[in-house]
Amino acid sequence: MGCSFSGLNALYDNVNGGGDVWINENRFRIVRQLGEGGFAYVYLVKEVLTDSSSASGGGIAKKFKDPSHVSDDGTYAMKKVIIQNNEQLELVREEIRVSSLFSHPNLLPLLDHAIISVKGTQEGSRKHEAYLLFPVHLDGTLLDNAKAMKAKKEFFSTSDCSSNISAALCRTPAYAHKFALVQRLYSCRNGHLSTVQQAFCTPELWDCPSHADIDERTDIWSLGCTLFAIMYGESPFEYALGESGGSLQLAIINAQIKWPAGPNPPYPDALHQFVTWMLQPQATVRPRIDDIIIHVDKLISKFSH
């Protein structure tokens, strides 16, 4: 069964092959993989209830203070993190600690978690795995929707673009942005990002000195990439991946934006300028979050009909 942390224990059987996972006293069946990046995998899981727990209204739902977190059909998202060393272990512990503090409509709540010790690949070695349980939304991400619209040559309106940014990101608590920076800094430095994630990574995180000052303006860059992706269905620097000899890193460091064909009539210059304002290669020149919120509100007011 392995070691447990903070009284937590998880049992798992063939997680990658659709087996069952126990997170503390609750059992979940792997339905399918939803995504992956670096050393983390996200699975769609369905709770397996015994007759006794079903009759008593038990199961994972009894742990939730907010009834809206209870899944009607017992499905959830489970993040599995493969932990290779103590530095990664401490980072996951910190992720769990900070995530447990969050209570905000724009943030996925951490419903349950466990860290276990498992056998390593070498004789006598040990490593750890973490299991984090979240609500699941199967209607796709904002980027999924933007890509689907791009394939059909459909586009969000200017007002919708601004509203999506305002609702999804700008109202998120500042401490959430700060913790996200720690995660991305570690991931960028250690090569734990997928190609899509790298396309949203800021210039300063590609080659970050040990004692650099990193603040929320790093998040502002990612926010600019997100707005661009909402508008055009891809990040502003993915074009470099399709060019002969193209370099995603160089395109990002030099902030080489190429504006693709968009709606007809095209997006207003004010929206393009807003994206460019956020995608300044020098972090000190970028706006801060309060500036972004004010500007987004102005855009919504100007272009709402």
N, C-alpha and C positions, 0 to 999 in steps of 0.2 A: 504493500500500500504506500510505502514511502513516508517521508517526513511531512509534517504539516506545520503551518505557520499561523500564529495567532488563533490556535484552536481550529483551524480550517483543514479540511481534507478533501481530496478529490480522487476518485477512481475513474480510470478510463480504459477502454478496450477498443483498439483499432480505430482511433479517432478519424484518421484520414480515409478509412474504408467504410464509413457509415455505421460505426459501432455505437455504443452507449457511453455516456459520460456521467459521472456522479460529481456534482458540486455540492459539497457538504452532504446533507441528507436527501438532496433532490436529484432525481435521475432524468437525463435528457438523451434523446436519440438524435444522432446526426442525420439530417435530411439531405443537405447538399452544401457545398462550399460556395460562399458568396463573394469572397475576395481574398487577396493576400498582398503583403508588402513587407519586404525585409524578412524578419523572423516572426512575423505575426500572420495568423490566418483567421478569417472570420467565417463562421458556419451558421447556417440556419438550423436550429435545433427545435425539437418538440418535446415537451415534458411528458414523461411516462409516469402515469399515476396508478397506484394500486387501488384495488376496490375499497379498501378501508380509508385511504386518504381522500378518494373521490367522495365517499359518503359523508365524511366529516368536513368537507370543504377545505381540506388541507393542501399540501403541495407548496410550491414556491410562493403562491399568492398570499399565503398567511404572513409572509415576511414583509409585504409591501405596506407602507403607510398610506401611499396614494393609490386608490383603487383604479385610477386610469392607467396604471402601469401593468395591470393584469391583462394578459392576452386572452381573448375570447376563445381562441382555438389552441392555446397552449404553446404557440411558437414564439421563439425569441432568437436574438442574435448572440452568438457566443464567440468571443475573441480568445484565441489560443496563442500564447506567446512562448516561443522557445528561448530559454534563458541560458546563455553560454558562459557567463562569468559573473562575478560579484557586482561589477559596475552595472550590468544590465539588470541584475536582481534588485539592486537598490532603486534603479529608475522605475521598474515596474511597481515596487512597493510604494514609491512616491506617487505614481500615477493612480494607484488604488486609493491612497490616502486623500489626495486632492480631489479626485473624482467623487469620493464619498461626501465631500463638503458641498458639492454643487446642488442647487435646487433652482432651476431656471428653465423656462419653457423652450429656450433655444438650445439646450444642452441635453444630450441623451443621459438619463440617469443610470448609474451603476447599480444593478439590482442585486447582484451577488458575486462572489469572487472566491478563488482558492489558488494557492501556490503549493505545488507538490515537488518532491525530490524524486528523480527517476535515474535509472542507470545510464551512464554515458557510453560512448562508442568504445572507449578504451577500458580494459579490464580494471575493475575496482573504482572507476571514475564515476562521479555523479554530476548531474546537471539539474536544472529546474524547469518546470513548465507552469505557466499561469493561465487560469481560465477566468474570464470576465464575462458576466452576463448582462445584456442590455435589451431594451425593447427593440423590435424589428419593424421596419417600414419597407414593405415589399413593392411599393409603387415606383421604386427607383430614386436615385439621387437627382439633385438639380442638374448636375452635369449629364447624367443619363438622359434626362428630358431634353436638355439643350442639344445633345448629339442626335437624338431622335428627330428633333425639329429640323436640324441641319440637313439630315438625310432627305427630308420631305420639302426642303427649301422654305421652311417656315421660320419665323423669327419672333422673339419676344418684342413687345413694344418698348419704347424708351421708358415709359412709366413703369412697366413690369420689371425691366432690368433694375431700375433704381429701387423699387419696392422689394425685390428679392434680396438685394444687398442689405437694405435697411432691416428687414425682418429676420434674415438668417444670420447676419454677422454683426452688424453695428451695435445691436442691443445686448450682445453677449457681455457678461461681466468682465472687467479688466483683468481680474486674477486668472480667468480662464485663458485669456490671450497670453499672459505671462507664462503659465505652465505649458501651453502649447509650444512656446518658443524653446523651452528646455528640451522637449521631446524632439523637435525638428533639428535643433542644433546637434544633439547627440546622433540622430539618424543621418544627417548630412555628413557629419565628420566620419562616421563609420560605414558609410555606403549601404545603409539599410533602407533606402528608398527605392520604390519602383520607378520606371521611366516616367510615368505619368506624374508621380509625386515630385520627381526631380524637376519637372517642367514648371512647378509652382514654387520651387526653392529660390530664395533670394540670393543676389550676388554675394553678399557678405557671408553667407553660410557655406558657399562653395570653397572658400579659402579663409577660414576664420581664425585669427590669432587667438592664443590661449586666454588673453586678458582683454578681449574686445568687449565694448559696451553694447549690449543687445537690448532693445526695448520694443515697444509695440509697433514701431515703424517697420519692423521686419514683417509683422502681420499685415501691415498696410500693403506691402508688395504682393503678398498672397491674395489679398482682397482685390487688388487691381487685376491680377491674373484670373480670379474667379469672375469678376464682372466681364472681362473680355470673353471668357468661356461661355457665360450666359448669353452674350451677344452673338457669338460666332460658332459655338459648339466645339471649341478646342482652345487650349491655352495659347497665349500669344507667341510662344517660342517653339511649339511643336513642329513648325514648318522646317526647322533646322534638321530634324531627324530624317526628313525625306530628301534632303539635298545631298548631292555627291560631295563628300568631304565636309559636310556640315557638322557643326559642333553645338550641341544644346548648351553646354557650359559657356561658350564664347558668346552665343546669342543672348544669354541671360546677363552675363557680366557687362556686356556692352549695351544692354537694353535695346536690342535691334528688333523693333516691332514692325510687323508687316500687316497692314490692315486688309483682310480679305473682303470679297464681295459680300454685301449685306442686304438688308431689305431695300425695297424701292417704294417710297423715297428712303434714302439712307439715314442712318442714325445721325443726329445733329452733332455739330462740331463740339458743343458743350459736353456731350457724353464722351467723345474721343479725348478731349482735353482732360476730363476727369480721370480717365484711365491712365493717360500719360503722366498726370500729376502724381498718381500713386506708384507708377513704375519708374521712378527716378533711381538710377543705379547707386547714387550716394544716399545712404539712409538718412543723413542729417538734413537732406533737402526735402524728404518726403513729409507729408502732413501727418499729424497725429490723429487718433481715433475721434476725438471731439471735433476736430476740423472736418473729418469725413462725415460725421453725423449731420452737422450743420449743412454741408454741401449737398448731401443726399436729400435732405428735407427740401432744399431749394429746388432741386431737380424734379422731385415728385410734384411739388407745387406748380412748377412751370409747365410740365409736360403732361399732367393729368387732365383728362378730358371727361 
